[in-house]
């Protein structure tokens, strides 16, 4: 299973640029295999194709290979344990969002970082982004969604233990969704 990467054909865009995507299960050294999707953009300079941009260029991959968009959310997801550093990364972003930890100078949008870390929206009924609200100086962090019958639900995360419990409860369904998407894409 490891290192069986698929590579798209080059796709020309703009004048003098082309892009391709590479995706599949990858293993480096002793770490467990994980899903990776990256891209490469070349630019024609003086008659030669030269690397212009490469790596996690997910917006460009989505734009030029829309059929791969649904796979991007699984980047750095292990087929055996789930998202890389699932609980630690989610807790880190939760702590920043709720003011427990100070936001770094170059930190991204913490709500989107949390959602991306836990692949929010991949379990039926979940909204794509959590809600953080200030109630008289106390920050609340909630994940919302809807049951199959349409009634709303809310999971308020008030401690690191709540975060870990929320993540643990949804992991089996997340693993099923990952496996299903990977099979549909011919990766597994």
N, C-alpha and C positions, 0 to 999 in steps of 0.2 A: 504494500500500500504506500509506503513512504517514497517520496521523491518521484512520483509518477505525475509529472506536471504536463498540463495541456497548454499549448501556445496557439493563439489565434493567428490568422494570416495578417499581414500588414494591411492597414487601411490608410489610404492617402486622405489628407485633409489640409485645408488652407493651401497656400502655394509653398511647396517645398517642405512639407512636414508629413510624417507618417507615424502611426501608432500601432502597437500590438499589446495584447494582454497575456499574462502567464498566470495560470491558476492550478491548484491541486493540493495534495497532501505532501508536506515537506518535512524533512527531518534533518536537523543539523547536530552533529556530534551525539551526545548522550541524551539530549532532550527528547521528550515524546513527540511524535508526529503531530503536526497541526496544519490547518488549512491556510493557504496563503493565496492572495490575489494581488498582483502587482502589474505595472505597465512600464512601457518604454516608448518614448517619443524621440524620433530622430529628425534632424533638420538638415536639409541639403545646403552645404557650404562649400563653395569653390569646387563643385562637382563631386563631393564626397558626402556620404551620409554620416553625420556625427551625432552622438548622444546629446539631446537637448534637455530632456527631463526623464527621470525614471523613479521607480519605487512605488509607494502607496499613492498613486495619482488616481484615486478612486473617482473623483468627479469627471476626469477625462475618460476613464474607462466606461463609466455610465453613459456619457454623452455619445461615444463612438461605438460601444458594444452594449446597447440597452438590454440585450438578452442575458448579460452577466450581472446586471444591477442587483438582482436578488441574492447573489452570492457574496457581495461585498460585506454585508453585515456579519458574515462568518469569518472574516479575516482574523487570524491568530486564534482560532477555535480548535481545540483538541477533540479528536473523535472519541477519546476515552474519558476525559475529565471536564470538557466544556471550555468556556472562555479562559484565556490565559490570565492567571492571577485573579480569578473571578471575584472572590470575596475581598481580597486585599485591595484591589483597584476600586471596586464599588464602594467599599468603606472609606477609602481615601477621598473620592469625589463627594460622597455623602457628608463627610466631615467638613469639607470646604463649603459646600452648599449651606450647611446649617451653622457655620461660623465657629465650629469647634477647632478647625485648623485654618490657619491664615492662607489666603489665596496667594499663589506665587505670581511674580511679575509677568511671566509668559504663559501662565495656565490658560487653556482654552475655555470656552463656555462650559462651566462645570455641569450644568444640567444635561447638555448634549454629551459630554464626556461620560457621565454616569449611564445615560441611556445606551450609548454605544458599547460601553464596557460590559453591560449585562444583556445586550442584544434585546433591549426593551421593544415591545411591539411584536415579538416573534411568538409569544404565547397567546392563544385565542383570547380576545376580549381586552387585551392590554392597550392602553393609549401609548403613543410613541414617546412621550416625554413626561417625566414626573412634574409635580407642582410643588414649588417652594413658596411658603407664605410667611410673612412676619406678623405674629400676633403679639403686640405689645412687647417687642424685643425678643420674643421666643420664636425661633424659626421652626416651622413644621415642614416636613418633607413627606409627600404622599405620592403613591402610584395609584392611578385610577384606571378603570376599565368598565366593561359591561358584560353581564352574564349572557348566556344564550337567549334567555327570555327578554333581554333588553334592559333589565334592571341594572342600575349602576352599582359598582363596588369601589371601595377605597381601602388601601392598605397604608396606614400611617407608620412611617419608620422613624421612631423616636430614639433609638439607641443602635449601637453597632450590632448588638445581638438581634435586634429586629431586622437589620439589613441582612445578616447572615441567615436568619430563619426564612426570610422572604426569598432569598436566592436559592437556598436549599430546596424549598418547596417547588420552585418552578424549574429546577434543573432537569428532572427527567423528561418533561415535555420539551424543553429546549433541545435536549440531546436527540429526541425523536425528530424534531423539525430539521435539525442540522443533517441528520442521516438521510432524511427524505430529500432535502434539497441537493445533497451531494450525489445521491443516486440518480435523481432527475437530470443532473448536469453531467452524469457519466464519470464522476470522480471516484465514487465508491463502487 
